[in-house]
Amino acid sequence: MPFTVVLCYLLGSIPSAYIVGHLVKGIDIREVGDRNMGAANTFREIGPWAGITVGAVDISKGALAVLVARWASLSDSAVLLTGLAAVVGHNWPVALQFRGGRGVSTTVGVLLMLMPRQMFILLAAGGMCLFATRNVILTCAIIFAPLSLVAWWLDTPPYLIAYGIALPCLVGFTHFITTRKLPAGSEGRTVHANNGN
């Protein structure tokens, strides 16, 4: 199990937004916009397709971590640990001096594999919210905040309900520690592209 956990941490630490920023625009995405190494900041600072690509890759990292754990026939608790490792890897990647993203997309990928029905319902609601408001923070709240209630309604095992509360809390914690020192007004709340792409 330790090998799989480390592998999933390294998988999560693949810095898709950082790579795209350098390849497409020659910038460090962590130094522009809201300084978050994630899909929304990439969307705003580089362009829609770059942001969508980063989001898809980051979701895939979380999903693949769970799949790897299942392929390795790990216990349920070990599967949860590998999902957590992928999110931790995204947020604190060793190759970038532990300065990564906030883990929203990677968390979505993990939870999609563990609770697909529940997440599809909430992602549909979140997608409509994002389309209507372009507000990333509100969209995240719609996806994550009701998850425990939707999971309970669909008779999800209690340990998954607890995990569905804890993992988004890590996202919230990371959001807090990465935005508290930002200049007023620089926190990215919307996904309007800034470069006209």
Buried (B, 14 or more C-beta within 10 A) or exposed (E): BEEBBEBBBBBBBBBBBBEBBEEBBEBBBBEBBBBBBBBBBBBBBBBBBBBEBBBBBBBBBBBBBBBBBBEBEBEBEBBBBBBBBBBBBBBBBEEBEEBBBBBBBBBBBBBBBBBEEBBEBBBEBBEEBBEEBBBBBBBBBBBBEBBBEBBEEEEBEEEBBEBBBEBBEBBBEBBEEBBEEBEEEEBBBBBEBBEEE
